[in-house]
Amino acid sequence: MKKRFSLLFLLLFVFSTSYSQIKIKELPADNSYQADSVNFSNTLTRKMIPLNSDWKVFVEDSKTSSVNIRVPSKFNSDKSIIYQRALGIDTSWISNHFFKIHFLGISYLVDIYLNDLILVKKTAGDIPFTIELPNELINIEDGNILTLKISDELDSRSTIPLHQRFLFPKDSGGILREVFLEVIPKEHLELLNYSAEFNKKRTSAKINFDFSIDYIYKKRDRSKYRLGVTLVDPLGNIAYERNLFPDKTKKLASHNITLKNIELWSPENPNNYVAKFTLTKNDSVVDEIQKNLIFYDLQKNEDGLLLNGKKLTLQGVTYIISDENYGSLIGYRQLREDLQIIKNLGVNSIRFAKSTPHPFALNICQELGLFAFVEMPLNSFPESFADDTNFKDRATEYFKDLYQAYFDHPIVLGIGLGGSYIADSAPQSRFITDLLNTVKKNNKLTYASFIGYPTKAVEGLDLYGVELYSPNMVRVQNKLESSVQSLGASKIFISGATYPSYKGNTNGYLNEFSIEGQAKFFEETINLSKSLKSAGFFINSMFDYYGDFNSLYTKYSTNNYYQIGILAADRNVNRIGYNVIQSKLKKANRITIPLGSKVDDAPLFFIFMGLGLSIFMGVLVNSKKKFREDAIRALLRPYNFFADIRDHRIMSGVHSAILMVILAGAHALLLNNLFYYLRSNLLYDKLLIAFGNPSIIDFVSYFAWNPVEAFFLLFAISLLSFLVISILIKWASFFIRTKIYYRNIFFTIVWAYLPVVILLPLTMVLYRILEINMFNTYLYIFLFLYFIWTIQRLLKGIYVIFDVGPVRVYFFAILLFLILVGGTLAYYQFTYASIDYIINTFNQFKHL
C-alpha cells in the first residue's frame, strides 16, 4: 500500500526524498500567481525574479548528499537543513541598481548568507520579510551563492508557536512559500503610506500619498525629476493623472489629490483601484511601481464598527491550511479556490488562526471582498510564562515582526495576539497590554481570543473573542451576557465556534458530533451572536485539516485528522452545515435541519464481554467447594488468607491462574469503559497534550476510540502487569531474611486483586451510567476508593508473606510511588514544562 501511494505522489510530481531520516517534500510547480499582475510582476524599471527553482538542499556538514528541489518545500527534522542556490545577477545591473529578496514564509529559525558572509539571523516563524543585498558583497565575476540555514524545533517554553499545540496545523521547517529577487533602480521612489479623508456623503475623498525619495534628495540638481501619479478605477478608466515636482528640501514627498465619485470598497462591492507611480528624469522614466489600492471609511464607536457609514458585523470563518501530505504548503491556485468557496458562503471576514497568512491570500481577499484578521500563532500558554522574561522577549519580538509585516495591508482589519487566554487572568492581561505597547497602533483593531467569558477590560485591546466548545447554548448565552454587560456588546465577538463532526451523516441533530449536530450548533451560534448584538462571530473552521498531535476531541485517526470543519478536506460543498450557514448569511430560504432520534452508541461488546467473564467466574466458583471457601476467606479475612499462603497451605495453581485471567479481563473492561466515555473529553485531551509527547496521545487516543482492540491490548497489559509486579516483589524479597517462594508471591498478587471481579456487573453498564452524567463524581470517588482498597490488600499480602511490620511495607510502597510519579513529573516538567501546562488546563476549565 505504501509503495502505491509513493508511486501516486511521484506521478503527481511530488518529490519526496529521505536520507539520514530527513524527509523533504516540495509543492508541485504553480505559477498561477503571475495572474496577480500588479503585485508580482515586472514594471518598466523593476524586475521581480522568482527564486523558486534550482535549490540544493542538504543536511549541515553533508553537502555531498545534496538534492535538487523547488520551493515551496518542507522538511521534518531536528537537524539544521541547508538551502542553497545561485543568484543570477546580471553584472550590468550592479552599478545602477540595488537588490532585495522577498521571503514570503520561512520556518522557523534562519541564518541567511551571501557568498558565505552572514546577512541576517532571525526567527522567521512564517512571517514574510525582506532583506537587502549589499552591493559591495555581490561578486561581479565568480557568481553569487545564497545560502539559508534553517532549523525547526519547537519547544515548550520559548518558541512561537509552542510545542504543545491544541488543534494546530502541522508544523514543518523549510522555505514554505515563494521567494523573489527584486531588482530596483538606485534612483527610485517608494510608496510609504496612503490615506483617505472622505466628505460627509462619501462621494469624494482627499487622498494623501507619502513617498520616500531619499536617494534623489542627495542629488544636487533635483529639478530634473518629476513624480507622476495615475489612478485607474475599477472599470479601467483613468480617474486621476498628474505630474508634480518633488520638494527640494525634503526626503519625503507627499501628494494630495481629490478623487470625485469615488468607488468605495466593501465586502459586497470589492472595488479595487490600480495606482501607477512613476519617477522621471529629463522626461525619461527611471522608476515605476504599481499598487492595488482600496478606499473605505471605517469608524469605531460605542455602538460598534461602521463601514462606509453602515454597521459592520463580523461574519467569518477561521481558515487553517494543513494538508495531509504538504502541511502548510499551498499553491496560488488552491488558495484562490479555497477563498472563493469561503466567499461563496456569504461571510465578510477570515480569521487566519494558528498560523500567519500567505501574502497571496491577502491580495485575493482584497479582490474577493473579505476582511482579514491576522494573529500570532500563540495558544494556551501557562500563566506562569506571562511574567517570564525570556518568553516575553521572544513573544514581543515575534509580535513586532508580525505587526510590521501586515499592518500596512489595507485588507487587514485586525491584528491579534493569539487564542485560549484565560478570561480575566491578571498575568495574561498584563502580557497582552505589554505586547500592544511595543507597537505604534494605527487604524487596525487589536484582539485576543479567550477561554471563558471576560468581564475586565484589558488596556489597549479593542475586541475580546470568546471560544465556544459547548453545545449548551442556554448556558453560553447566560455567560456571554455577563461579558456584554461588563465590556459592551460592540467589544465582544465569538472568536471560534468549534464542533467536531466525526460521526458523519446521521438521521438528525440529536446525535451529538454528527454533521447535522454541527449544522445546528453553527446555526445557534449565528443566532446567539445576532441576539446579543455582539461584534460578530467566526466559525472554526472552514475546512477539516491535519495536525501533529492526535486528538480525542475530534476522534482518533492514524493521520491526525481534525474533523471540525464546515467542509471536509475534499472541499465538497454539498454539506448541510455549509448550506445552513449560507442561507443564514445570505438571508435565503431557511434550511431545515432534521431532528432525528439519538442513536445509542454504547458498544454491545461491553455487555457481551462482561457477561462472558461473569459466567466464566460463576463456573469457576461452582467448580470446587475449596475455591468458594478460599474466595470468601480472601475477601472477608484477607490477613488470615495471606497467612495461609505464607505457611504453604494447599492452593490450586490452576484455579489461581484462571482467576488471574478473569481479573485481567475485568480490569481491562473497567478501563475500557472509562477510556471510551472520555474519548471526546476536551479536558482529558488538553491534559494529554500537556505532556508534549505525541506517542502518549496516540496510545491513549487509540484505546479510547477502538474499544474492541483496546480491550485485548489492555487484557494483555493486565496479564503482563501480574508478571511484572510479581518480579518486583520477588526482587524486594532478597532484602529480607525470610525465603519467599515465587508461587506464594503469585498467589498473593492474584488473590489480592479479587475485589476487581466484583465489579464485573458494573462494567457491563458503566458507560451507560456515565452517559447519564448525574452520578459521575460519586462514581469516580467510589472507583478511586475501590482502587485504594485493592492496593491496600496487595500491600497487606506483601507484609504478611514477608513476615515484616506493615509500617515498613507502607513506607517503601509510598516511597516507590513518589519516586515513580515524582520522577516522571520532574522529567516532563524539565523537558516539556508539563506541570505548568496541566495547571493552565485546569485554570482554563474553571472558566468554561
Beta strands, then each sheet from edge to edge (+ up, - down):
strand 1: 16-19
strand 2: 22-26
strand 3: 47-50
strand 4: 55-59
strand 5: 67-69
strand 6: 73-76
strand 7: 81-87
strand 8: 97-103
strand 9: 106-107
strand 10: 109-114
strand 11: 117-123
strand 12: 129-133
strand 13: 144-151
strand 14: 174-175
strand 15: 179-185
strand 16: 190-198
strand 17: 204-212
strand 18: 225-232
strand 19: 238-244
strand 20: 252-260
strand 21: 273-281
strand 22: 284-293
strand 23: 298-301
strand 24: 304-307
strand 25: 310-312
strand 26: 314-318
strand 27: 349-352
strand 28: 371-375
strand 29: 412-416
strand 30: 421-422
strand 31: 445-451
strand 32: 463-468
strand 33: 492-498
strand 34: 536-540
strand 35: 545-546
strand 36: 561-562
sheet 1: 1+ 2- 6+
sheet 2: 3+ 15- 8+ 12-
sheet 3: 5+ 4- 7+ 13- 10+ 11-
sheet 4: 9+ 14-
sheet 5: 16+ 17- 20+
sheet 6: 19+ 18- 21+ 22-
sheet 7: 23+ 24- 25+
sheet 8: 30+ 31+ 29+ 28+ 27+ 26+ 34+ 33+ 32+
sheet 9: 35+ 36-
end
